[in-house]
Amino acid sequence: MAEIKEGPLKGLKVLELGSLIAGPFAGRLLADFGAEVIKVEPPEKGDPIRKWRMLHEDTSLWWYVQSRNKKSVSLDLRSSDGQEIIKGLVKEVDIIIENFKPGTLEKWNIGYEDLKELNPGLIMIRVSGYGQDGPYRNKPGFGSIGEAMGGIRYLTGYPDRPPTRVGISLGDSVSALYAVIGALMAVYHRNMTGEGQYVDVALYEAVYSLMESAIPEYDQYGVIRERTGSTLPGITPSNTYMCKDGKYIVIGANGDGIFKRLMDAIGREDMRDQPQYATNFDRAQHADYLDKVIGGWTIQHDLEDALKILDEHRIPAGSIYNVEDMFNDPHFNAREMICEMDVEGLGKLKVPGIVPKMSKTPGRINWAGPKLGEHTEEVLKKLEIAKQPMDSK
């Protein structure tokens, strides 16, 4: 194993009991910054994400990213032996991450109330579709359902077409971010008071939290926000425009000073100081016309030329990247957003870099997602948990 580089979360011990995306993504973020993350997987099959999307020798490339820097322990949580091992491990850890259906851990006698008796400072991160209480508590929930109920699916797409999805597991990923935020807030509280707690993250609520002004607008004016394609009503101009070479450019010039510079850039100095375009609120009343003017300019220029002109006038603008564009972009590479890690049997594998950047204690990639159960013996021995049999203790 490569030399382990320490991060700001050195000394924080995490037990990850979840599978697939939301819980494990939270574990990955903590592991990236130095937490010791012990991932518990069921014997034989392991986490299902090991087989998701594109495989290399029967293992998903996604797995190597999602479980990097983690240790894999193979345990059957449904068995009494597995449950007793968890009870032993929990005495040594700071945080447990789980994303089972509510009540599952309680059924196995390893719920929060069971485990806090063994470790009063324990923090348990509980990610689920609908949360740990409420009338929908027992419904099965995935990130896609959370995106639908949380409102983002309704707003994604064009008004004359059915709602669509974002091309990634957005609901799961946002939930994981809240899980990490909650975990670190709980650690801070525990360090001040000695008290542990559980953090309840619902997938639909994580998405719902992104809905900006939708709630007060409906409350006061009865307005239901609708799908608007590439525009964002009330923010003008900010849209996607076609260029002469058939490529698309995104321009965000809704700041008052930026709008004036944009008019200079596209040769419409006659519009820059007109009172009907003075503020974003004013411009929003003329959004269609402004988009027509701007689109009429971009269609006369290739994407590269349009970007050059807009950059010269300090206008926020950019092309729409696919993954090949990311690989070839000098800024992505300068910021180490595409890194390499060694994977046994595969060699060098390019993976996403670490976010955020920290000046004193940056995150690190120490190793790729491990083999199933690779660290079982190491972890149990280190924590002085007997493997066979539990009743001999």
Number of C-alpha atoms within 10 A of each C-alpha: 6 8 7 12 13 17 19 16 17 14 13 17 20 25 25 27 23 23 22 16 22 29 28 27 24 28 33 23 23 26 28 26 25 25 23 21 28 25 29 26 22 19 14 11 11 19 21 14 19 24 17 15 11 12 13 10 8 10 17 19 22 18 23 22 21 22 26 23 28 28 26 25 25 20 22 15 21 14 11 13 17 18 19 17 19 19 20 18 19 21 17 15 20 21 26 26 28 24 23 18 19 22 14 14 19 13 10 15 18 19 15 19 13 14 21 21 12 15 18 15 21 26 27 27 27 23 28 29 29 26 23 19 11 8 9 12 17 16 13 13 19 18 25 20 16 26 24 19 17 21 19 23 20 18 18 19 19 15 13 9 10 11 16 15 16 13 6 9 15 20 28 29 21 21 28 26 18 21 27 21 14 19 24 16 13 23 22 13 14 18 12 9 10 12 17 20 20 19 22 18 24 27 31 28 20 25 24 20 11 13 14 9 9 15 14 11 13 12 10 8 8 11 12 10 16 14 21 14 15 14 17 14 15 15 17 27 27 22 20 21 22 20 21 15 13 12 14 19 21 17 20 18 23 21 17 16 13 18 24 22 21 26 19 16 19 17 12 15 14 9 16 20 12 10 10 15 21 17 15 19 14 14 22 20 15 14 22 13 13 18 18 11 14 20 17 15 19 21 18 14 17 17 21 14 14 21 21 12 15 19 14 10 17 14 21 16 19 18 16 11 11 8 8 8 12 14 15 10 12 11 11 16 14 9 12 15 16 16 16 15 17 17 15 10 8 9 10 12 15 14 17 12 20 19 13 10 12 12 6 8 13 17 23 18 22 20 20 23 23 20 16 21 20 13 19 19 15 14 16 16 12 9 12 11 18 15 15 9 8 14 8 7 8
